[in-house]
Amino acid sequence: MTQTAYRPDVDGLRALAVLSVIGFHAFPARVPGGYVGVDVFFVISGFLISSIIFSGLRRNNFSYLEFYRRRIRRIFPALIIVLTVSLVVGWFALLPDDFKELGKETAASAGFGANILFWSESGYFDAAARTKPLLHLWSLGVEEQFYLAWPLLLVLVYRRTRHLAAIVAGLLAVSFLINVAFVHESPETSFYLPTGRLWELLAGALLAYLAFAMPAPTGGRALTVLSGKPVVREALAWFGFALIGSCLWLLDESSTFPGWWAVPPVVGTLFVIATRHAWLNRVVLSNPTLVFIGLISYPLYLWHWVALTIVHLRFHDGADDMPASLRTAVVAVSLILAWATYALIERPIRFSPHPRVGPVALLVLMACGGVLGLAVDLSDGGAWRYPTEIRPLIAFDYERARERADIAYRTDICFLGRTATFADLAPECTDTRRDHGPLLVLWGDSHAASLYPGLKAMQDSRGTFRIAQFTTSSCPPILGEAFRRRPHCQAFNAAAYKKITELEPDIVVLMGHWRNYAPSARGEGKQELDALGETVRRLRAMGVSRVVVVGCLPEWTIAQPRVAVRLWRDSHAEPDRTNMYLDLSVARTDSIVRNIVIGAGAVFVSPLEALCDPRGCRLSTDDNSRWPLAWDTTHLTPPGSEYLIGLTADDAFGSAILAGAPHASN
């Protein structure tokens, strides 16, 4: 049997991998670590494709042209169909900002650079994953980038060294170390870029080389050592299966991944592939149902996330309320689409001796798809399809709004990312000019940073006070508490408190995304918010005359600019405020914070009371510009920040520094 002989057990393993990924995407609470299915795919791909290359090199008939012709026939047909159908459906189903995003992702995916795109966009204010219809194609980008260089390297060194296994192992080790080195400081780099992922493909390649380089009846002496004895073979097969399976439930979205956590699914996959004659492989993984799903796994992987995301955006605007029954139906439709794509498109093109659509034609079609996606992106998602009065909100540019917010919040200057420390704050974050009036310190997380544009505007108009800004993401201004999502938070807050002691400010303003730390959010009691009261007391004890705690901002179940669009789409009317799409549970957290901090001697300011009434919360800063108060589900736009500060300044900060400050009307 040759190294490239068909193995039904590998298709069965593919089936388990794709089902794991689908389970994670459709039912994350039930399969929280299902994303490791992608790592299983990487190992399988590295093994199978490298086996083909090694087989050709051994027989001295390897051809670059034939290799890439086969890759194009394998990858392009289903991908072209999915990209094309996605754009057609998106035209009718998606709002312009979502359609624009789809166009951009299509252009990147057509060039197999989706992973680079998503890496460049990742960060604190990146859009939620559920709003990116082609997010899953990052893995395809990693694979194809690998296969651009891998055959060239093998041909270069195959006949020139006896140490190919050592070279592959060395490259594997370097890639793994890059993955581990960046997974904490820059997890997006480890996750999306090929440098931190190639080791998984190389692991499969190394297994293929060991099987190829030491031929024996069972597939190579190296594999015989692992699986020659039945007891050892069965034990390794089930151990590998257990390694993969355990990750499905031991890991979740908060796990530091890939890093060391990627080792179990990779090693487990290697063991399962290596033990091809084990009962698990012969009976379980070679089951006809699993083999069938494995055969359609590629189009199924392509379709399922596109379908889930577009349905989510069209009927739920990206909110976390998509019913399980609808998700189940979407998965079922994805299975049908995958089978149809495999049977009617993929197989005829891939296996026909005289295909009507050849590699050159597929390249042209893929290029056309990329150009079409770019055109959609450049046209702002076809905003011209909508009436003039709603077009500004329809075409609301979330990426530009995020960039404006980054500038206004002083991101990476005075509003730091999760890996930064207090020492990384720029000198200009503290205004030390003694002759410019009292000092106000702004301390907290991204919600606090969103107040800075309003405070700065008030300072510019009054010029009677100074501002110091100590803000960092996912880190509320609570002393003595450690927060899982922000490992440096405790140290940052301790340093901020020490700096406040040195500065002796007149006012300290505390704000956080309190709902993330409230008992209703995580069911952990009130310890962290109780510590907020102790923080207030310590500030008062050090001599701060006025401690202001700003409560909860309104939170929407969808991005706030979308609320007005959705209301217009439903009724062709655009009210100035609404209760629809509001997360009403935030009011409870606001009340908890109020009771804690007032008892500790702080001034409490509630944005909910300022921006909302029984009719609902405001949707814009005024009735003319219709500029949204928030640019996502909760963070203030710069005009929204100015509006809120104008409403609450006198009550919050007192007349000592704000006498005569302009007022906003509600």
Residue pairs with C-beta under 8 A, 6 or more apart in sequence:
1 219
2 55
3 51
3 52
3 54
3 55
3 208
3 211
3 212
3 219
4 48
4 51
4 52
4 55
7 276
8 285
8 286
8 291
8 294
9 272
9 276
9 281
9 282
9 285
9 286
10 44
10 47
10 48
10 273
10 285
10 294
11 290
11 291
11 294
11 295
11 297
12 281
12 284
12 285
12 286
12 287
12 290
12 291
12 294
13 40
13 44
13 269
13 272
13 273
13 285
13 294
14 40
14 41
14 44
14 293
14 294
14 297
15 290
15 291
15 292
15 293
15 294
15 297
16 37
16 40
16 244
16 285
16 290
17 37
17 38
17 40
17 41
17 44
17 297
18 37
18 41
18 293
18 294
18 297
18 300
18 301
19 37
19 293
20 31
20 34
20 35
20 36
20 37
20 40
20 248
21 34
21 35
21 37
21 38
21 136
21 301
21 304
22 34
22 300
22 304
22 331
22 334
23 30
23 31
23 34
23 248
24 31
24 32
24 33
24 34
24 35
24 37
25 34
25 136
25 304
25 305
25 308
26 304
26 308
26 327
26 328
26 330
26 331
27 324
27 327
28 34
28 252
28 253
31 248
31 249
32 248
32 249
32 251
32 252
32 253
33 247
33 248
33 249
33 250
33 251
33 252
33 255
34 248
35 251
35 257
36 244
36 247
36 248
36 251
36 262
36 265
38 139
39 200
39 258
39 262
39 265
39 266
39 269
40 244
40 265
40 269
41 139
41 301
42 139
42 142
42 143
42 197
42 200
42 201
42 204
42 266
43 200
43 201
43 203
43 204
43 207
43 266
43 269
43 270
43 273
44 204
44 269
44 273
45 143
45 201
45 204
46 146
46 200
46 201
46 202
46 203
46 204
46 205
46 207
46 208
47 204
47 205
47 207
47 208
47 273
48 204
48 208
49 147
49 150
49 205
50 150
50 154
50 204
50 205
50 208
50 209
51 208
51 211
51 212
52 67
52 70
53 62
53 67
53 150
53 151
53 154
54 154
54 208
54 209
54 212
54 213
55 212
56 62
56 63
56 67
57 154
57 155
57 158
57 159
58 212
62 151
62 155
64 151
64 152
64 155
67 151
68 359
69 359
71 144
71 147
72 359
72 362
72 363
73 349
73 350
73 355
73 359
73 362
74 350
75 140
75 144
75 298
76 359
76 362
76 363
76 365
76 366
77 341
77 345
77 346
77 349
77 350
77 357
77 362
78 298
78 299
78 302
78 341
78 342
78 345
78 346
79 109
79 140
79 302
79 366
80 362
80 365
80 366
80 369
81 341
81 345
82 299
82 302
82 303
82 306
82 341
83 106
83 109
83 110
83 134
83 369
83 373
84 369
86 102
86 106
86 133
86 134
86 306
86 310
87 102
87 103
87 106
87 369
87 372
87 373
87 376
89 310
90 98
90 99
90 102
90 133
90 310
90 376
91 99
91 382
93 310
93 313
93 314
94 102
94 310
94 313
94 314
94 381
95 313
95 381
95 394
95 562
95 565
96 380
96 381
96 382
96 383
96 385
96 386
96 394
96 395
97 381
97 394
97 395
97 396
97 397
97 398
98 131
98 133
98 313
98 381
99 376
99 381
99 382
100 376
100 377
100 379
100 380
100 381
101 127
101 131
101 132
101 133
101 381
102 133
102 134
102 373
102 376
102 381
103 372
103 373
103 374
103 375
103 376
103 377
103 378
103 379
103 381
104 117
104 373
104 374
104 376
104 377
105 114
105 117
105 132
105 133
105 134
105 135
105 137
105 373
106 134
106 369
106 370
106 372
106 373
106 376
107 370
107 371
107 373
107 374
107 377
108 114
108 116
108 117
108 134
108 141
108 373
109 134
109 137
109 140
109 141
109 373
110 366
110 367
110 369
110 370
110 373
111 370
112 140
112 141
112 144
112 145
113 141
114 134
114 135
114 137
114 138
114 140
114 141
115 138
115 139
115 141
115 142
115 145
115 192
115 193
115 194
116 141
116 192
116 193
118 132
118 135
118 138
118 188
118 192
119 188
119 189
119 191
119 192
119 193
121 127
122 188
122 192
123 188
123 417
124 417
124 418
124 446
124 473
124 474
125 402
125 405
125 406
125 632
125 635
127 398
128 318
129 135
130 308
130 309
130 312
130 318
131 309
131 313
131 318
132 309
133 305
133 306
133 309
133 310
133 313
134 305
134 306
135 305
135 309
136 301
136 302
136 305
137 302
138 192
142 192
142 193
142 194
142 197
142 198
142 201
143 201
145 194
146 194
146 198
146 201
150 201
150 205
154 164
157 164
157 167
158 164
161 167
164 209
164 213
165 206
165 209
165 210
165 213
168 202
168 205
168 206
168 209
169 206
171 198
171 199
171 202
172 198
172 199
172 202
172 203
172 206
173 199
174 199
175 195
175 196
175 197
175 198
175 199
175 202
176 199
178 190
178 195
178 196
179 190
179 195
179 196
179 197
179 199
179 258
179 259
179 262
180 190
180 259
180 260
182 189
182 190
182 196
183 190
183 196
183 256
183 257
183 258
183 259
184 256
184 259
184 419
185 419
186 419
187 256
187 257
189 195
189 196
190 196
190 197
190 258
190 259
191 197
191 257
191 258
196 258
197 258
199 266
200 258
200 262
200 266
203 266
203 270
204 269
204 270
204 273
207 223
207 270
207 273
207 274
210 220
210 222
210 223
211 219
211 220
211 222
211 223
212 220
213 220
213 222
214 220
214 221
214 222
215 221
216 223
216 224
218 224
218 227
218 228
218 277
219 276
223 274
226 232
226 233
226 236
226 271
226 274
226 275
227 233
227 236
227 237
227 274
227 275
227 276
227 277
227 278
233 275
233 277
233 278
234 275
234 278
234 279
234 280
236 271
236 274
236 275
236 278
237 271
237 272
237 275
237 278
237 279
237 280
237 281
238 278
238 280
239 268
239 271
240 267
240 268
240 269
240 270
240 271
240 272
240 275
241 268
241 271
241 272
241 280
242 268
243 264
243 265
243 267
243 268
243 271
244 264
244 265
244 268
244 269
244 272
246 264
247 261
247 264
247 265
247 268
251 257
251 261
254 484
254 485
255 261
272 280
272 281
272 285
275 281
284 290
293 300
295 342
296 335
296 338
296 339
296 341
296 342
297 338
298 342
298 346
299 337
299 338
299 341
299 342
299 346
300 334
300 335
300 338
302 338
302 341
303 334
303 337
303 338
303 341
304 330
304 331
304 334
304 338
307 330
307 333
307 334
307 337
308 327
308 330
308 331
308 334
311 322
311 326
311 330
312 318
312 322
315 322
315 326
316 322
316 558
317 558
317 559
317 562
317 566
317 581
318 558
318 559
318 562
319 557
319 558
319 581
320 557
321 557
348 355
348 356
349 355
349 356
349 357
349 362
357 365
376 382
380 395
380 397
381 395
383 391
383 394
383 395
384 391
386 394
389 574
390 564
390 565
390 568
390 574
392 626
393 561
393 564
393 565
393 568
393 626
393 628
394 565
396 561
396 628
398 559
398 561
398 631
398 632
401 631
401 637
402 631
402 632
404 631
404 637
404 638
405 411
405 450
405 631
405 635
405 637
405 638
406 412
408 452
408 453
408 638
408 641
409 415
409 446
409 449
409 450
409 452
409 453
409 471
410 429
410 449
410 452
410 469
411 449
413 425
413 426
413 428
413 429
414 425
414 426
414 428
414 429
414 449
414 452
414 469
414 470
414 471
415 446
415 449
415 452
415 469
415 471
415 472
415 473
416 424
416 425
416 471
416 472
416 473
416 492
417 472
417 473
418 472
418 473
418 474
418 475
418 485
418 486
418 487
418 488
419 488
420 472
420 488
421 488
421 491
421 492
421 495
422 470
422 472
422 491
422 492
422 495
422 496
422 499
423 495
425 470
429 468
429 469
429 470
430 468
430 499
430 503
431 439
431 466
431 467
431 468
432 466
433 466
436 463
436 464
436 465
436 466
437 463
437 464
437 465
437 466
437 657
438 464
438 465
438 466
438 505
438 506
438 507
438 656
438 657
439 465
439 466
439 467
439 468
439 503
439 504
439 505
439 506
439 507
440 455
440 465
440 466
440 467
440 468
440 505
440 506
440 507
440 508
440 509
440 653
440 657
441 467
441 468
441 469
441 470
441 500
441 503
441 505
441 507
441 508
441 509
442 448
442 449
442 451
442 452
442 455
442 467
442 468
442 469
442 470
442 471
442 509
442 511
443 470
443 471
443 477
443 496
443 500
443 508
443 509
443 510
443 511
444 471
444 475
444 476
444 477
444 509
444 510
444 511
444 512
445 471
445 472
445 473
445 474
445 475
445 476
445 477
445 511
445 512
445 513
446 471
446 473
446 474
446 513
446 635
447 511
447 512
447 513
447 550
447 553
447 634
447 635
448 471
448 477
448 509
448 510
448 511
448 512
448 550
449 469
449 471
450 553
450 635
450 636
450 640
450 641
451 509
451 511
451 550
451 636
451 641
451 644
451 645
452 467
452 469
452 471
452 641
453 636
453 638
453 641
453 642
454 636
454 638
454 641
454 642
454 643
454 644
454 645
454 646
455 467
455 509
455 645
456 467
457 641
457 642
457 645
458 642
458 645
458 646
458 649
458 658
458 661
459 465
459 466
459 467
461 661
461 662
462 657
462 658
462 660
462 661
464 657
464 658
464 659
465 506
465 657
465 658
468 499
468 503
468 505
470 496
470 499
470 500
472 486
472 488
472 489
472 492
473 486
474 483
474 485
474 486
474 489
474 513
474 516
475 483
475 486
475 488
475 489
475 492
475 493
475 512
476 483
476 489
476 512
476 513
476 514
476 516
476 517
476 528
476 532
477 493
477 496
477 510
477 511
477 512
477 532
477 535
478 493
478 512
478 517
478 528
478 529
478 531
478 532
478 535
479 493
479 494
479 497
479 531
479 534
479 535
479 538
480 490
480 493
480 531
480 534
481 489
481 490
481 493
481 527
481 528
481 531
482 489
482 490
483 489
483 490
483 517
486 492
497 535
497 538
497 539
500 508
500 539
500 542
500 544
501 542
504 543
505 544
506 544
506 545
506 546
506 656
506 657
507 544
507 545
507 546
507 547
507 548
507 653
507 654
507 657
508 539
508 544
508 546
508 547
508 548
509 548
509 549
509 550
509 652
510 532
510 535
510 536
510 547
510 548
510 549
510 550
510 602
511 549
511 550
513 634
514 529
514 551
514 552
514 589
514 590
514 592
514 593
515 521
515 552
515 555
515 585
515 586
515 589
517 528
517 529
518 526
518 529
518 588
518 589
518 592
518 593
519 525
519 526
519 529
519 592
520 585
520 588
520 589
521 589
526 592
526 596
529 592
529 593
529 596
530 596
532 549
532 593
532 596
532 597
532 600
533 596
533 597
533 599
533 600
534 600
536 547
536 549
536 597
536 600
536 601
536 602
537 600
537 601
539 547
540 547
540 600
540 601
540 602
546 603
546 653
546 654
547 597
547 601
547 602
547 603
548 602
548 603
548 604
548 605
548 652
548 653
549 593
549 597
549 602
549 603
549 604
549 605
550 605
550 607
550 652
551 590
551 593
551 594
551 604
551 605
551 606
551 607
551 608
552 586
552 587
552 589
552 590
552 593
552 606
552 607
552 608
553 607
553 608
553 630
553 634
553 635
553 636
554 560
554 582
554 586
554 607
554 608
554 611
554 612
554 617
554 629
554 630
554 634
555 582
555 583
555 586
555 633
555 634
556 563
556 581
556 582
556 583
556 630
556 633
556 634
557 581
557 582
557 583
557 633
558 566
558 581
558 633
559 630
559 631
559 632
559 633
560 619
560 628
560 629
560 630
560 631
560 632
560 633
560 634
561 628
561 631
563 578
563 580
563 581
563 619
564 574
564 619
564 620
564 626
564 628
566 580
566 581
567 573
567 574
567 575
567 578
567 580
568 574
574 619
574 626
575 616
575 619
576 618
576 619
576 620
576 623
577 612
577 613
577 615
577 616
577 617
577 618
577 619
578 615
578 616
578 617
578 619
579 615
579 616
579 617
580 616
582 616
582 617
586 608
587 608
590 606
590 608
593 604
594 604
594 606
597 604
598 604
603 651
603 652
605 648
605 651
605 652
607 644
607 648
608 617
610 644
610 647
610 648
610 666
611 617
611 618
611 629
611 644
611 647
612 618
618 629
618 666
619 626
619 628
619 629
620 626
620 627
620 628
620 629
621 627
621 628
621 629
621 639
621 640
621 642
621 643
625 639
627 637
627 639
627 640
628 637
628 640
629 636
629 637
629 639
629 640
629 643
629 644
630 636
630 637
630 640
631 637
631 640
636 644
642 664
643 664
646 661
646 662
646 663
646 664
647 663
647 664
647 666
649 658
649 661
649 663
650 658
650 661
650 663
